[in-house]
Amino acid sequence: MAHGDADGVCSAALVKAALAGDYDEVRIYFTHPVDLVKDFREAAAGDVYIVDVAIDEKIAGEAREVFSRYTGRVVYIDHHPLSADLPGVEVVHEEGPSASELVYRRLAGRLPRAYTRVALYGAISDYMDYTEWVRSALERWDKRIVYYEAGVLMQGLERARKDHEFKREVVNHLAGNGAPSAMAKLLKLAEEQARVNEALVGWVEKNALVEGKVAYVINPPGPLGLAANLARGLKDALVGLAAEERGEIYVMSLRSSAGVDLNAFLREFARRQSASGGGHKNAAGARIPRALLGDLLRELNLYISRQTRGRASSQ
């Protein structure tokens, strides 16, 4: 069970490549934090590896109970802040590296060294290409090629969105250590996404609003994470936020500069508002009622002020 972004896809591919000889079949199921428990109940069979899927605080207790009652083996490999202890589960957890790096390090004894490039694709795609392991692994490759292939993978998967069947094809391709650019459809999707991204730059520059230290956009015509990053950078804000309307809910991505812990803020906000939110310190997401957007922006600015004052007083 994996997240559907490039880091999750690479993690799933590494698991499949390493364990294919141990099982008659290795099935890939894509999920995300909010639906993890529901999807686990529906799809779990035999030994289960969960990779690159955070456990949302709202379902942490339920996840603990469901995993502990499961009669098979459960291995949880993730790099998001861990919101629950998981008795009976084999947990591989570390903040800082990508999930792909953690999976490779866990299963390296079962994989040829050439599979480091698959882990590198995931690390680069998740902005986690600064670890000692990544630096060491990159020395064995021409990093220009690795970064190009990671870009093709990341852009192509973004364009594929929820086409899980195609994403399974990508997992199978990577599990055979194939280069992303060797998949004609993936390469075509990446080219399409590159054009969308270029148009998004101009759209964000024209439409981003600024409230305090937060720049935000609503319903951007492109990826939310990228739109949030662009809003932050183009408007010289400490935090960028991009939200998409889905009925009465806003699904949003946030990006911050160093020093603003988005995960801590969103988890606390979500806990008080019975919403969902969290992720990494500088890259996180949330699902909140649309009526709460103003409250979130106001509280986020107060949180930023407290954090920046705290850093100034400690210097």
ChimeraX commands (.cxc) that place a marker at each C-alpha (Angstrom):
marker #1 position 0.00,0.00,0.00 radius 0.5
marker #1 position 1.59,3.23,-1.15 radius 0.5
marker #1 position 1.04,6.91,-1.69 radius 0.5
marker #1 position 0.54,7.76,-5.36 radius 0.5
marker #1 position 3.26,10.39,-5.76 radius 0.5
marker #1 position 6.75,9.68,-7.11 radius 0.5
marker #1 position 8.21,8.84,-3.70 radius 0.5
marker #1 position 5.39,6.40,-3.00 radius 0.5
marker #1 position 5.62,4.84,-6.47 radius 0.5
marker #1 position 9.39,4.39,-6.17 radius 0.5
marker #1 position 8.97,2.91,-2.68 radius 0.5
marker #1 position 6.40,0.44,-3.97 radius 0.5
marker #1 position 8.65,-0.49,-6.90 radius 0.5
marker #1 position 11.57,-1.21,-4.57 radius 0.5
marker #1 position 9.40,-3.39,-2.34 radius 0.5
marker #1 position 8.11,-5.30,-5.35 radius 0.5
marker #1 position 11.59,-5.77,-6.82 radius 0.5
marker #1 position 13.02,-6.97,-3.51 radius 0.5
marker #1 position 10.21,-9.34,-2.53 radius 0.5
marker #1 position 8.89,-10.66,-5.85 radius 0.5
marker #1 position 10.75,-13.93,-5.37 radius 0.5
marker #1 position 9.13,-14.53,-1.97 radius 0.5
marker #1 position 5.50,-14.38,-3.06 radius 0.5
marker #1 position 3.31,-15.66,-5.88 radius 0.5
marker #1 position 2.02,-12.11,-6.34 radius 0.5
marker #1 position 2.87,-8.63,-5.06 radius 0.5
marker #1 position -0.20,-6.41,-5.47 radius 0.5
marker #1 position 0.03,-2.62,-5.42 radius 0.5
marker #1 position -2.73,-0.56,-3.81 radius 0.5
marker #1 position -2.62,3.24,-3.70 radius 0.5
marker #1 position -4.00,5.09,-0.71 radius 0.5
marker #1 position -3.55,8.29,1.30 radius 0.5
marker #1 position -3.61,9.26,5.00 radius 0.5
marker #1 position -7.33,9.96,5.37 radius 0.5
marker #1 position -8.42,6.67,3.76 radius 0.5
marker #1 position -5.60,4.43,4.97 radius 0.5
marker #1 position -7.68,2.46,7.49 radius 0.5
marker #1 position -10.64,2.06,5.14 radius 0.5
marker #1 position -8.39,0.91,2.31 radius 0.5
marker #1 position -6.46,-1.43,4.60 radius 0.5
marker #1 position -9.69,-3.13,5.64 radius 0.5
marker #1 position -10.69,-3.55,2.00 radius 0.5
marker #1 position -7.38,-4.56,0.45 radius 0.5
marker #1 position -5.10,-6.13,3.07 radius 0.5
marker #1 position -4.19,-9.74,2.36 radius 0.5
marker #1 position -1.14,-11.72,3.43 radius 0.5
marker #1 position 1.90,-9.67,4.37 radius 0.5
marker #1 position 1.32,-5.93,3.96 radius 0.5
marker #1 position 3.92,-3.23,3.38 radius 0.5
marker #1 position 2.69,0.35,3.88 radius 0.5
marker #1 position 5.07,2.88,2.36 radius 0.5
marker #1 position 5.06,6.69,2.26 radius 0.5
marker #1 position 1.61,7.03,3.86 radius 0.5
marker #1 position 1.31,9.22,6.95 radius 0.5
marker #1 position -1.19,8.25,9.64 radius 0.5
marker #1 position -3.67,11.06,10.11 radius 0.5
marker #1 position -4.24,11.93,13.77 radius 0.5
marker #1 position -8.01,11.56,13.35 radius 0.5
marker #1 position -7.62,7.87,12.53 radius 0.5
marker #1 position -4.52,7.09,14.61 radius 0.5
marker #1 position -6.41,5.13,17.28 radius 0.5
marker #1 position -8.41,3.24,14.69 radius 0.5
marker #1 position -5.25,2.45,12.71 radius 0.5
marker #1 position -3.55,1.10,15.82 radius 0.5
marker #1 position -6.51,-1.17,16.53 radius 0.5
marker #1 position -6.92,-2.42,12.95 radius 0.5
marker #1 position -3.22,-3.16,12.49 radius 0.5
marker #1 position -2.93,-4.93,15.86 radius 0.5
marker #1 position -5.86,-7.22,15.05 radius 0.5
marker #1 position -4.56,-8.13,11.61 radius 0.5
marker #1 position -3.35,-11.72,11.51 radius 0.5
marker #1 position -0.68,-11.17,8.84 radius 0.5
marker #1 position 2.58,-9.27,8.94 radius 0.5
marker #1 position 2.42,-5.47,8.68 radius 0.5
marker #1 position 5.53,-3.45,7.83 radius 0.5
marker #1 position 5.21,0.34,7.99 radius 0.5
marker #1 position 7.94,2.41,6.31 radius 0.5
marker #1 position 7.48,6.17,6.38 radius 0.5
marker #1 position 9.18,9.52,6.85 radius 0.5
marker #1 position 6.31,11.74,8.01 radius 0.5
marker #1 position 6.02,12.66,11.71 radius 0.5
marker #1 position 4.62,9.59,13.44 radius 0.5
marker #1 position 1.34,10.32,15.22 radius 0.5
marker #1 position 0.80,6.94,16.88 radius 0.5
marker #1 position 2.64,3.99,18.35 radius 0.5
marker #1 position 1.88,0.83,16.38 radius 0.5
marker #1 position 2.21,-2.29,18.55 radius 0.5
marker #1 position 2.72,-5.46,16.55 radius 0.5
marker #1 position 3.78,-3.54,13.44 radius 0.5
marker #1 position 7.33,-3.56,12.09 radius 0.5
marker #1 position 8.01,0.17,11.94 radius 0.5
marker #1 position 10.82,1.75,9.92 radius 0.5
marker #1 position 10.54,5.46,10.57 radius 0.5
marker #1 position 12.89,8.40,10.19 radius 0.5
marker #1 position 12.20,12.04,9.42 radius 0.5
marker #1 position 14.60,13.61,6.93 radius 0.5
marker #1 position 15.12,10.92,4.29 radius 0.5
marker #1 position 12.54,10.08,1.66 radius 0.5
marker #1 position 10.43,6.95,1.99 radius 0.5
marker #1 position 12.25,5.57,-1.06 radius 0.5
marker #1 position 15.59,5.92,0.70 radius 0.5
marker #1 position 14.24,4.22,3.82 radius 0.5
marker #1 position 12.81,1.33,1.76 radius 0.5
marker #1 position 16.07,0.87,-0.13 radius 0.5
marker #1 position 18.14,0.92,3.05 radius 0.5
marker #1 position 15.77,-1.60,4.64 radius 0.5
marker #1 position 15.82,-3.98,1.66 radius 0.5
marker #1 position 19.25,-3.24,0.16 radius 0.5
marker #1 position 20.47,-6.77,0.84 radius 0.5
marker #1 position 17.83,-8.06,-1.57 radius 0.5
marker #1 position 18.46,-5.54,-4.35 radius 0.5
marker #1 position 21.30,-5.01,-6.82 radius 0.5
marker #1 position 23.14,-1.74,-6.29 radius 0.5
marker #1 position 21.74,-0.42,-9.59 radius 0.5
marker #1 position 18.39,0.01,-7.83 radius 0.5
marker #1 position 19.82,2.97,-5.95 radius 0.5
marker #1 position 18.68,5.07,-8.88 radius 0.5
marker #1 position 15.04,4.15,-8.24 radius 0.5
marker #1 position 15.40,5.33,-4.64 radius 0.5
marker #1 position 17.11,8.48,-5.88 radius 0.5
marker #1 position 14.18,9.28,-8.17 radius 0.5
marker #1 position 11.88,9.19,-5.15 radius 0.5
marker #1 position 14.19,11.26,-2.97 radius 0.5
marker #1 position 14.65,13.96,-5.60 radius 0.5
marker #1 position 10.93,14.11,-6.34 radius 0.5
marker #1 position 10.16,14.64,-2.66 radius 0.5
marker #1 position 12.81,17.40,-2.22 radius 0.5
marker #1 position 14.82,15.08,0.04 radius 0.5
marker #1 position 18.02,14.88,-1.96 radius 0.5
marker #1 position 20.23,16.35,0.76 radius 0.5
marker #1 position 20.90,13.30,2.96 radius 0.5
marker #1 position 24.27,11.60,3.29 radius 0.5
marker #1 position 22.88,8.47,1.64 radius 0.5
marker #1 position 21.65,10.44,-1.39 radius 0.5
marker #1 position 24.96,12.25,-1.77 radius 0.5
marker #1 position 26.84,8.96,-1.60 radius 0.5
marker #1 position 24.48,7.17,-4.00 radius 0.5
marker #1 position 24.59,10.02,-6.53 radius 0.5
marker #1 position 28.37,9.71,-6.76 radius 0.5
marker #1 position 27.86,6.35,-8.48 radius 0.5
marker #1 position 25.73,7.90,-11.23 radius 0.5
marker #1 position 25.83,10.86,-13.56 radius 0.5
marker #1 position 23.50,13.04,-11.54 radius 0.5
marker #1 position 22.31,14.96,-14.61 radius 0.5
marker #1 position 20.76,11.76,-15.92 radius 0.5
marker #1 position 19.25,10.86,-12.56 radius 0.5
marker #1 position 17.68,14.30,-12.13 radius 0.5
marker #1 position 16.29,14.22,-15.66 radius 0.5
marker #1 position 14.68,10.82,-15.09 radius 0.5
marker #1 position 13.30,11.96,-11.71 radius 0.5
marker #1 position 11.75,14.97,-13.42 radius 0.5
marker #1 position 10.10,12.81,-16.07 radius 0.5
marker #1 position 8.73,10.52,-13.38 radius 0.5
marker #1 position 7.47,13.29,-11.12 radius 0.5
marker #1 position 5.83,15.30,-13.91 radius 0.5
marker #1 position 4.32,12.28,-15.60 radius 0.5
marker #1 position 2.78,10.95,-12.40 radius 0.5
marker #1 position 1.38,14.38,-11.57 radius 0.5
marker #1 position -0.33,14.45,-14.95 radius 0.5
marker #1 position -1.64,10.90,-14.47 radius 0.5
marker #1 position -3.28,12.01,-11.21 radius 0.5
marker #1 position -5.63,9.22,-10.06 radius 0.5
marker #1 position -5.02,6.82,-12.94 radius 0.5
marker #1 position -3.97,4.08,-10.55 radius 0.5
marker #1 position -3.84,1.41,-13.23 radius 0.5
marker #1 position -1.23,3.37,-15.14 radius 0.5
marker #1 position 0.66,4.07,-11.92 radius 0.5
marker #1 position 0.81,0.30,-11.35 radius 0.5
marker #1 position 2.38,0.00,-14.79 radius 0.5
marker #1 position 4.98,2.54,-13.71 radius 0.5
marker #1 position 5.64,0.57,-10.52 radius 0.5
marker #1 position 6.18,-2.58,-12.57 radius 0.5
marker #1 position 8.50,-0.73,-14.95 radius 0.5
marker #1 position 10.59,0.68,-12.11 radius 0.5
marker #1 position 10.59,-2.69,-10.34 radius 0.5
marker #1 position 12.43,-3.93,-13.43 radius 0.5
marker #1 position 14.84,-0.98,-13.02 radius 0.5
marker #1 position 13.59,0.63,-16.22 radius 0.5
marker #1 position 14.25,4.31,-16.85 radius 0.5
marker #1 position 11.13,6.52,-16.61 radius 0.5
marker #1 position 11.91,8.12,-19.98 radius 0.5
marker #1 position 11.70,4.68,-21.61 radius 0.5
marker #1 position 7.92,4.68,-21.01 radius 0.5
marker #1 position 6.44,6.56,-23.97 radius 0.5
marker #1 position 3.18,7.39,-22.19 radius 0.5
marker #1 position 4.96,8.64,-19.08 radius 0.5
marker #1 position 7.24,10.83,-21.19 radius 0.5
marker #1 position 4.25,12.28,-23.06 radius 0.5
marker #1 position 2.42,13.00,-19.81 radius 0.5
marker #1 position 5.53,14.70,-18.42 radius 0.5
marker #1 position 5.71,16.98,-21.47 radius 0.5
marker #1 position 2.04,17.90,-21.03 radius 0.5
marker #1 position 2.55,18.62,-17.34 radius 0.5
marker #1 position 5.56,20.82,-18.10 radius 0.5
marker #1 position 3.33,23.05,-20.24 radius 0.5
marker #1 position 0.71,23.18,-17.47 radius 0.5
marker #1 position 3.38,24.17,-14.97 radius 0.5
marker #1 position 4.72,26.94,-17.17 radius 0.5
marker #1 position 1.24,28.42,-17.57 radius 0.5
marker #1 position 0.72,28.10,-13.82 radius 0.5
marker #1 position 3.67,30.41,-13.12 radius 0.5
marker #1 position 1.95,33.32,-14.86 radius 0.5
marker #1 position -1.44,32.50,-13.34 radius 0.5
marker #1 position -0.08,32.48,-9.79 radius 0.5
marker #1 position 1.80,35.72,-10.33 radius 0.5
marker #1 position -1.46,37.41,-11.37 radius 0.5
marker #1 position -3.87,35.79,-8.93 radius 0.5
marker #1 position -2.02,35.15,-5.68 radius 0.5
marker #1 position -3.31,37.07,-2.67 radius 0.5
marker #1 position -1.25,37.98,0.37 radius 0.5
marker #1 position -2.43,38.05,3.96 radius 0.5
marker #1 position 0.34,38.85,6.39 radius 0.5
marker #1 position 3.17,36.41,5.79 radius 0.5
marker #1 position 1.01,34.00,3.79 radius 0.5
marker #1 position 0.49,34.08,0.02 radius 0.5
marker #1 position -2.41,31.98,-1.23 radius 0.5
marker #1 position -4.34,30.98,-4.33 radius 0.5
marker #1 position -7.73,29.33,-4.77 radius 0.5
marker #1 position -8.45,26.77,-7.48 radius 0.5
marker #1 position -5.15,27.07,-9.36 radius 0.5
marker #1 position -5.06,25.46,-12.84 radius 0.5
marker #1 position -2.28,23.08,-11.86 radius 0.5
marker #1 position -0.75,21.06,-9.01 radius 0.5
marker #1 position -1.54,22.41,-5.55 radius 0.5
marker #1 position 1.94,21.78,-4.18 radius 0.5
marker #1 position 3.60,23.62,-7.03 radius 0.5
marker #1 position 1.08,26.46,-6.84 radius 0.5
marker #1 position 1.78,26.86,-3.12 radius 0.5
marker #1 position 5.53,26.94,-3.75 radius 0.5
marker #1 position 5.13,29.48,-6.54 radius 0.5
marker #1 position 2.87,31.70,-4.43 radius 0.5
marker #1 position 5.43,31.70,-1.63 radius 0.5
marker #1 position 8.34,32.48,-3.91 radius 0.5
marker #1 position 6.72,34.94,-6.32 radius 0.5
marker #1 position 5.13,36.96,-3.50 radius 0.5
marker #1 position 8.15,36.74,-1.18 radius 0.5
marker #1 position 6.06,35.20,1.60 radius 0.5
marker #1 position 7.12,32.85,4.37 radius 0.5
marker #1 position 4.27,30.45,3.56 radius 0.5
marker #1 position 2.48,29.60,0.34 radius 0.5
marker #1 position -0.97,28.00,0.32 radius 0.5
marker #1 position -2.97,26.61,-2.59 radius 0.5
marker #1 position -6.53,25.39,-2.09 radius 0.5
marker #1 position -9.01,23.60,-4.31 radius 0.5
marker #1 position -12.77,23.62,-3.71 radius 0.5
marker #1 position -14.40,20.21,-3.43 radius 0.5
marker #1 position -17.98,20.82,-2.42 radius 0.5
marker #1 position -17.92,22.41,1.02 radius 0.5
marker #1 position -14.32,21.35,1.61 radius 0.5
marker #1 position -11.00,22.95,0.73 radius 0.5
marker #1 position -8.23,20.50,-0.09 radius 0.5
marker #1 position -4.98,22.39,0.27 radius 0.5
marker #1 position -1.21,22.19,0.10 radius 0.5
marker #1 position 1.13,24.47,2.01 radius 0.5
marker #1 position 4.84,25.17,1.58 radius 0.5
marker #1 position 7.07,27.16,3.90 radius 0.5
marker #1 position 10.59,28.46,4.17 radius 0.5
marker #1 position 12.86,27.10,6.87 radius 0.5
marker #1 position 11.69,27.87,10.38 radius 0.5
marker #1 position 7.92,27.57,9.90 radius 0.5
marker #1 position 6.76,24.12,11.00 radius 0.5
marker #1 position 3.61,23.54,8.96 radius 0.5
marker #1 position 3.08,20.02,10.27 radius 0.5
marker #1 position 2.93,21.19,13.89 radius 0.5
marker #1 position 0.55,24.02,13.04 radius 0.5
marker #1 position -1.81,21.97,10.88 radius 0.5
marker #1 position -2.01,19.05,13.29 radius 0.5
marker #1 position -2.96,21.38,16.12 radius 0.5
marker #1 position -5.44,23.33,13.97 radius 0.5
marker #1 position -7.02,20.14,12.64 radius 0.5
marker #1 position -7.31,18.68,16.13 radius 0.5
marker #1 position -9.24,21.70,17.38 radius 0.5
marker #1 position -11.42,22.05,14.29 radius 0.5
marker #1 position -12.16,18.34,13.68 radius 0.5
marker #1 position -10.44,18.62,10.30 radius 0.5
marker #1 position -7.49,16.77,8.76 radius 0.5
marker #1 position -3.99,18.12,8.33 radius 0.5
marker #1 position -0.29,17.45,8.61 radius 0.5
marker #1 position 2.75,16.33,6.67 radius 0.5
marker #1 position 6.34,17.54,6.81 radius 0.5
marker #1 position 7.71,20.66,8.47 radius 0.5
marker #1 position 8.00,22.60,5.22 radius 0.5
marker #1 position 5.47,20.76,3.04 radius 0.5
marker #1 position 2.07,19.75,4.34 radius 0.5
marker #1 position -1.58,19.47,3.42 radius 0.5
marker #1 position -5.03,19.78,4.92 radius 0.5
marker #1 position -8.73,19.24,4.30 radius 0.5
marker #1 position -10.91,21.80,6.03 radius 0.5
marker #1 position -14.45,23.18,5.69 radius 0.5
marker #1 position -14.40,26.17,3.34 radius 0.5
marker #1 position -15.81,28.39,6.08 radius 0.5
marker #1 position -12.61,27.89,8.10 radius 0.5
marker #1 position -10.19,29.34,5.54 radius 0.5
marker #1 position -10.21,32.79,7.13 radius 0.5
marker #1 position -9.59,31.31,10.58 radius 0.5
marker #1 position -6.74,29.21,9.24 radius 0.5
marker #1 position -5.03,32.20,7.60 radius 0.5
marker #1 position -5.40,34.31,10.73 radius 0.5
marker #1 position -4.11,31.60,13.06 radius 0.5
marker #1 position -1.29,30.69,10.69 radius 0.5
marker #1 position -0.05,34.28,10.69 radius 0.5
marker #1 position -0.14,34.35,14.50 radius 0.5
marker #1 position 1.77,31.08,14.56 radius 0.5
marker #1 position 4.39,32.45,12.14 radius 0.5
marker #1 position 4.81,35.55,14.31 radius 0.5
marker #1 position 5.36,33.41,17.42 radius 0.5
marker #1 position 7.89,31.22,15.65 radius 0.5
marker #1 position 9.85,34.11,14.17 radius 0.5
marker #1 position 9.87,35.95,17.52 radius 0.5
marker #1 position 11.09,32.79,19.22 radius 0.5
marker #1 position 13.98,32.44,16.79 radius 0.5
marker #1 position 14.92,36.10,17.16 radius 0.5
marker #1 position 14.98,35.95,20.98 radius 0.5
marker #1 position 17.14,32.81,20.98 radius 0.5
marker #1 position 19.84,34.36,18.78 radius 0.5
marker link #1:1,2 radius 0.2
marker link #1:2,3 radius 0.2
marker link #1:3,4 radius 0.2
marker link #1:4,5 radius 0.2
marker link #1:5,6 radius 0.2
marker link #1:6,7 radius 0.2
marker link #1:7,8 radius 0.2
marker link #1:8,9 radius 0.2
marker link #1:9,10 radius 0.2
marker link #1:10,11 radius 0.2
marker link #1:11,12 radius 0.2
marker link #1:12,13 radius 0.2
marker link #1:13,14 radius 0.2
marker link #1:14,15 radius 0.2
marker link #1:15,16 radius 0.2
marker link #1:16,17 radius 0.2
marker link #1:17,18 radius 0.2
marker link #1:18,19 radius 0.2
marker link #1:19,20 radius 0.2
marker link #1:20,21 radius 0.2
marker link #1:21,22 radius 0.2
marker link #1:22,23 radius 0.2
marker link #1:23,24 radius 0.2
marker link #1:24,25 radius 0.2
marker link #1:25,26 radius 0.2
marker link #1:26,27 radius 0.2
marker link #1:27,28 radius 0.2
marker link #1:28,29 radius 0.2
marker link #1:29,30 radius 0.2
marker link #1:30,31 radius 0.2
marker link #1:31,32 radius 0.2
marker link #1:32,33 radius 0.2
marker link #1:33,34 radius 0.2
marker link #1:34,35 radius 0.2
marker link #1:35,36 radius 0.2
marker link #1:36,37 radius 0.2
marker link #1:37,38 radius 0.2
marker link #1:38,39 radius 0.2
marker link #1:39,40 radius 0.2
marker link #1:40,41 radius 0.2
marker link #1:41,42 radius 0.2
marker link #1:42,43 radius 0.2
marker link #1:43,44 radius 0.2
marker link #1:44,45 radius 0.2
marker link #1:45,46 radius 0.2
marker link #1:46,47 radius 0.2
marker link #1:47,48 radius 0.2
marker link #1:48,49 radius 0.2
marker link #1:49,50 radius 0.2
marker link #1:50,51 radius 0.2
marker link #1:51,52 radius 0.2
marker link #1:52,53 radius 0.2
marker link #1:53,54 radius 0.2
marker link #1:54,55 radius 0.2
marker link #1:55,56 radius 0.2
marker link #1:56,57 radius 0.2
marker link #1:57,58 radius 0.2
marker link #1:58,59 radius 0.2
marker link #1:59,60 radius 0.2
marker link #1:60,61 radius 0.2
marker link #1:61,62 radius 0.2
marker link #1:62,63 radius 0.2
marker link #1:63,64 radius 0.2
marker link #1:64,65 radius 0.2
marker link #1:65,66 radius 0.2
marker link #1:66,67 radius 0.2
marker link #1:67,68 radius 0.2
marker link #1:68,69 radius 0.2
marker link #1:69,70 radius 0.2
marker link #1:70,71 radius 0.2
marker link #1:71,72 radius 0.2
marker link #1:72,73 radius 0.2
marker link #1:73,74 radius 0.2
marker link #1:74,75 radius 0.2
marker link #1:75,76 radius 0.2
marker link #1:76,77 radius 0.2
marker link #1:77,78 radius 0.2
marker link #1:78,79 radius 0.2
marker link #1:79,80 radius 0.2
marker link #1:80,81 radius 0.2
marker link #1:81,82 radius 0.2
marker link #1:82,83 radius 0.2
marker link #1:83,84 radius 0.2
marker link #1:84,85 radius 0.2
marker link #1:85,86 radius 0.2
marker link #1:86,87 radius 0.2
marker link #1:87,88 radius 0.2
marker link #1:88,89 radius 0.2
marker link #1:89,90 radius 0.2
marker link #1:90,91 radius 0.2
marker link #1:91,92 radius 0.2
marker link #1:92,93 radius 0.2
marker link #1:93,94 radius 0.2
marker link #1:94,95 radius 0.2
marker link #1:95,96 radius 0.2
marker link #1:96,97 radius 0.2
marker link #1:97,98 radius 0.2
marker link #1:98,99 radius 0.2
marker link #1:99,100 radius 0.2
marker link #1:100,101 radius 0.2
marker link #1:101,102 radius 0.2
marker link #1:102,103 radius 0.2
marker link #1:103,104 radius 0.2
marker link #1:104,105 radius 0.2
marker link #1:105,106 radius 0.2
marker link #1:106,107 radius 0.2
marker link #1:107,108 radius 0.2
marker link #1:108,109 radius 0.2
marker link #1:109,110 radius 0.2
marker link #1:110,111 radius 0.2
marker link #1:111,112 radius 0.2
marker link #1:112,113 radius 0.2
marker link #1:113,114 radius 0.2
marker link #1:114,115 radius 0.2
marker link #1:115,116 radius 0.2
marker link #1:116,117 radius 0.2
marker link #1:117,118 radius 0.2
marker link #1:118,119 radius 0.2
marker link #1:119,120 radius 0.2
marker link #1:120,121 radius 0.2
marker link #1:121,122 radius 0.2
marker link #1:122,123 radius 0.2
marker link #1:123,124 radius 0.2
marker link #1:124,125 radius 0.2
marker link #1:125,126 radius 0.2
marker link #1:126,127 radius 0.2
marker link #1:127,128 radius 0.2
marker link #1:128,129 radius 0.2
marker link #1:129,130 radius 0.2
marker link #1:130,131 radius 0.2
marker link #1:131,132 radius 0.2
marker link #1:132,133 radius 0.2
marker link #1:133,134 radius 0.2
marker link #1:134,135 radius 0.2
marker link #1:135,136 radius 0.2
marker link #1:136,137 radius 0.2
marker link #1:137,138 radius 0.2
marker link #1:138,139 radius 0.2
marker link #1:139,140 radius 0.2
marker link #1:140,141 radius 0.2
marker link #1:141,142 radius 0.2
marker link #1:142,143 radius 0.2
marker link #1:143,144 radius 0.2
marker link #1:144,145 radius 0.2
marker link #1:145,146 radius 0.2
marker link #1:146,147 radius 0.2
marker link #1:147,148 radius 0.2
marker link #1:148,149 radius 0.2
marker link #1:149,150 radius 0.2
marker link #1:150,151 radius 0.2
marker link #1:151,152 radius 0.2
marker link #1:152,153 radius 0.2
marker link #1:153,154 radius 0.2
marker link #1:154,155 radius 0.2
marker link #1:155,156 radius 0.2
marker link #1:156,157 radius 0.2
marker link #1:157,158 radius 0.2
marker link #1:158,159 radius 0.2
marker link #1:159,160 radius 0.2
marker link #1:160,161 radius 0.2
marker link #1:161,162 radius 0.2
marker link #1:162,163 radius 0.2
marker link #1:163,164 radius 0.2
marker link #1:164,165 radius 0.2
marker link #1:165,166 radius 0.2
marker link #1:166,167 radius 0.2
marker link #1:167,168 radius 0.2
marker link #1:168,169 radius 0.2
marker link #1:169,170 radius 0.2
marker link #1:170,171 radius 0.2
marker link #1:171,172 radius 0.2
marker link #1:172,173 radius 0.2
marker link #1:173,174 radius 0.2
marker link #1:174,175 radius 0.2
marker link #1:175,176 radius 0.2
marker link #1:176,177 radius 0.2
marker link #1:177,178 radius 0.2
marker link #1:178,179 radius 0.2
marker link #1:179,180 radius 0.2
marker link #1:180,181 radius 0.2
marker link #1:181,182 radius 0.2
marker link #1:182,183 radius 0.2
marker link #1:183,184 radius 0.2
marker link #1:184,185 radius 0.2
marker link #1:185,186 radius 0.2
marker link #1:186,187 radius 0.2
marker link #1:187,188 radius 0.2
marker link #1:188,189 radius 0.2
marker link #1:189,190 radius 0.2
marker link #1:190,191 radius 0.2
marker link #1:191,192 radius 0.2
marker link #1:192,193 radius 0.2
marker link #1:193,194 radius 0.2
marker link #1:194,195 radius 0.2
marker link #1:195,196 radius 0.2
marker link #1:196,197 radius 0.2
marker link #1:197,198 radius 0.2
marker link #1:198,199 radius 0.2
marker link #1:199,200 radius 0.2
marker link #1:200,201 radius 0.2
marker link #1:201,202 radius 0.2
marker link #1:202,203 radius 0.2
marker link #1:203,204 radius 0.2
marker link #1:204,205 radius 0.2
marker link #1:205,206 radius 0.2
marker link #1:206,207 radius 0.2
marker link #1:207,208 radius 0.2
marker link #1:208,209 radius 0.2
marker link #1:209,210 radius 0.2
marker link #1:210,211 radius 0.2
marker link #1:211,212 radius 0.2
marker link #1:212,213 radius 0.2
marker link #1:213,214 radius 0.2
marker link #1:214,215 radius 0.2
marker link #1:215,216 radius 0.2
marker link #1:216,217 radius 0.2
marker link #1:217,218 radius 0.2
marker link #1:218,219 radius 0.2
marker link #1:219,220 radius 0.2
marker link #1:220,221 radius 0.2
marker link #1:221,222 radius 0.2
marker link #1:222,223 radius 0.2
marker link #1:223,224 radius 0.2
marker link #1:224,225 radius 0.2
marker link #1:225,226 radius 0.2
marker link #1:226,227 radius 0.2
marker link #1:227,228 radius 0.2
marker link #1:228,229 radius 0.2
marker link #1:229,230 radius 0.2
marker link #1:230,231 radius 0.2
marker link #1:231,232 radius 0.2
marker link #1:232,233 radius 0.2
marker link #1:233,234 radius 0.2
marker link #1:234,235 radius 0.2
marker link #1:235,236 radius 0.2
marker link #1:236,237 radius 0.2
marker link #1:237,238 radius 0.2
marker link #1:238,239 radius 0.2
marker link #1:239,240 radius 0.2
marker link #1:240,241 radius 0.2
marker link #1:241,242 radius 0.2
marker link #1:242,243 radius 0.2
marker link #1:243,244 radius 0.2
marker link #1:244,245 radius 0.2
marker link #1:245,246 radius 0.2
marker link #1:246,247 radius 0.2
marker link #1:247,248 radius 0.2
marker link #1:248,249 radius 0.2
marker link #1:249,250 radius 0.2
marker link #1:250,251 radius 0.2
marker link #1:251,252 radius 0.2
marker link #1:252,253 radius 0.2
marker link #1:253,254 radius 0.2
marker link #1:254,255 radius 0.2
marker link #1:255,256 radius 0.2
marker link #1:256,257 radius 0.2
marker link #1:257,258 radius 0.2
marker link #1:258,259 radius 0.2
marker link #1:259,260 radius 0.2
marker link #1:260,261 radius 0.2
marker link #1:261,262 radius 0.2
marker link #1:262,263 radius 0.2
marker link #1:263,264 radius 0.2
marker link #1:264,265 radius 0.2
marker link #1:265,266 radius 0.2
marker link #1:266,267 radius 0.2
marker link #1:267,268 radius 0.2
marker link #1:268,269 radius 0.2
marker link #1:269,270 radius 0.2
marker link #1:270,271 radius 0.2
marker link #1:271,272 radius 0.2
marker link #1:272,273 radius 0.2
marker link #1:273,274 radius 0.2
marker link #1:274,275 radius 0.2
marker link #1:275,276 radius 0.2
marker link #1:276,277 radius 0.2
marker link #1:277,278 radius 0.2
marker link #1:278,279 radius 0.2
marker link #1:279,280 radius 0.2
marker link #1:280,281 radius 0.2
marker link #1:281,282 radius 0.2
marker link #1:282,283 radius 0.2
marker link #1:283,284 radius 0.2
marker link #1:284,285 radius 0.2
marker link #1:285,286 radius 0.2
marker link #1:286,287 radius 0.2
marker link #1:287,288 radius 0.2
marker link #1:288,289 radius 0.2
marker link #1:289,290 radius 0.2
marker link #1:290,291 radius 0.2
marker link #1:291,292 radius 0.2
marker link #1:292,293 radius 0.2
marker link #1:293,294 radius 0.2
marker link #1:294,295 radius 0.2
marker link #1:295,296 radius 0.2
marker link #1:296,297 radius 0.2
marker link #1:297,298 radius 0.2
marker link #1:298,299 radius 0.2
marker link #1:299,300 radius 0.2
marker link #1:300,301 radius 0.2
marker link #1:301,302 radius 0.2
marker link #1:302,303 radius 0.2
marker link #1:303,304 radius 0.2
marker link #1:304,305 radius 0.2
marker link #1:305,306 radius 0.2
marker link #1:306,307 radius 0.2
marker link #1:307,308 radius 0.2
marker link #1:308,309 radius 0.2
marker link #1:309,310 radius 0.2
marker link #1:310,311 radius 0.2
marker link #1:311,312 radius 0.2
marker link #1:312,313 radius 0.2
marker link #1:313,314 radius 0.2
marker link #1:314,315 radius 0.2
view
